């Protein structure tokens, strides 16, 4: 057992260790060289079975030894293959239930008439005019470019200047792509002046979450140890935006390997309160859009990475259905859950970007031939709209377990602290719930008939180990090599530990979770059988449920907390508990049926036009 002890497992071997611990220990032990694999014993199998939650008799364990030894040889052979992050599994997740139908014929977007600007004459080189230009919508900027009231080079230089000036506070940029941007902007100006107008994104400056490959520049995934990583081709989303004439000015920060807002350069900040993180993992994308540093940005979501930073930074996020946008050239975290979508200042902007990047590319086999046919000219009162009633119910103060007789002074002190924290959390919930209630009132005032509904009773959270297992596979070599120690986050909830834990998730249980996911797909499909859009607070069970089953979400600003708002749980600079508090944004979410983005966008746009919350910007 000497090699096993050196590998840190002592005499308790777990599922997976039986298949690889000997070779791993040999590779990391000086002087061992090409050691023969350890002989698998019935004692090892007993320990592994205990952790796996199964029981075998001694005779059964004896019979298993030969098969397990063969499995270990198979694992060793697979480990020798060059399985880079971009190699997807042969099994492709499909969220579409049998018999489901969706639009496949793409149609031109139908938009409302754009009102005239009060003043169309602007000078981007002027600081004051630049400030107003910076927060204009993509559609408005597109019109100005089309009519040559401003040039793409002027806009690009203005946004680059803002990024360089404000990044000292926000830490939202990993790599500037200035040379490429100025070339693209000059090309856009020549094309537009020559009568070749490519559409509303032509000449618009944008930023890419730094998990999208861009040839000639690093693609760091936000992670220490990957700072110099680069790829020879652009991600498909980058290619499509370039074809639409958009101008890439920067690769924006992301939490390391798409987790949180902490990357190798620090913590990305919330423009509304720069002592707070911007949340993640599309941290830089949301922060830069909120600060008026790009026209729009691209983010990704596996389990909240567009929704959470869009909420924190007060911007509009559009998480598309699973399988609508190709992920070719993007870092893989979970092949069955990863989604790419826009973060922008308005629903209209996000929808225009989504229209440019959606559709099959012949490489990402999960992408369906579904059409995103945007129509903002229809009557949203005809939409069938539900809301998750329990999510809008008044919060209830959770009881704190009382102390037993004979509690010590320290126990009484800790109990009192728990009571204080519980009451403070309740006060924050009550304050924020008022925004949700007001959203329903506003929708009803718009003539929307809201149907109370509930999500199905289902253990959605119990399926998330599938994500963690896929992520551990995507970064298998990182864990086995020990290079995961380079990552900035090393706490229990950070990827290095979660990747290690996921290695103990048995393959049989992964398959069982996948089967349970089929039931979840059916249950969520039933939710949308009688409605077009589902209104909900931006957190809660729906976030896990819809990410697992693939429905789209539109996250929009829903107001600012006032000076009377309860303070954040922790005011420490960059502390993860420093969230909320006076002057920070809240959001509301509009969910659509699978490939039903267009209807969710239509209602979210109407709500946004009614409330105008997206027009309020942070003071930086």
Secondary structure as UniProt FT lines:
FT   HELIX           2..6
FT   TURN            7..8
FT   TURN            10..11
FT   TURN            15..16
FT   HELIX           17..28
FT   TURN            30..32
FT   HELIX           42..52
FT   HELIX           58..79
FT   TURN            85..86
FT   TURN            98..99
FT   TURN            124..125
FT   HELIX           127..134
FT   HELIX           138..146
FT   TURN            147..148
FT   HELIX           152..170
FT   STRAND          173..176
FT   HELIX           178..193
FT   TURN            194..195
FT   TURN            200..203
FT   STRAND          205..209
FT   TURN            210..211
FT   TURN            215..216
FT   TURN            221..222
FT   TURN            224..225
FT   TURN            227..228
FT   HELIX           236..243
FT   TURN            244..245
FT   STRAND          247..252
FT   TURN            256..257
FT   STRAND          262..263
FT   TURN            264..265
FT   STRAND          266..267
FT   STRAND          269..270
FT   TURN            271..272
FT   STRAND          273..277
FT   HELIX           283..290
FT   TURN            291..292
FT   STRAND          296..301
FT   TURN            305..306
FT   HELIX           307..313
FT   STRAND          316..319
FT   TURN            322..323
FT   TURN            328..329
FT   TURN            335..337
FT   STRAND          339..344
FT   HELIX           347..357
FT   STRAND          358..359
FT   TURN            365..366
FT   HELIX           380..382
FT   STRAND          385..388
FT   HELIX           389..392
FT   TURN            405..406
FT   HELIX           409..445
FT   TURN            446..447
FT   STRAND          450..453
FT   HELIX           460..463
FT   HELIX           465..474
FT   HELIX           476..481
FT   HELIX           483..486
FT   TURN            492..493
FT   HELIX           495..502
FT   TURN            503..504
FT   HELIX           507..527
FT   TURN            528..529
FT   STRAND          533..536
FT   HELIX           541..549
FT   STRAND          553..560
FT   TURN            563..564
FT   TURN            573..574
FT   TURN            576..577
FT   TURN            582..583
FT   STRAND          585..592
FT   TURN            594..595
FT   HELIX           597..611
FT   HELIX           613..615
//
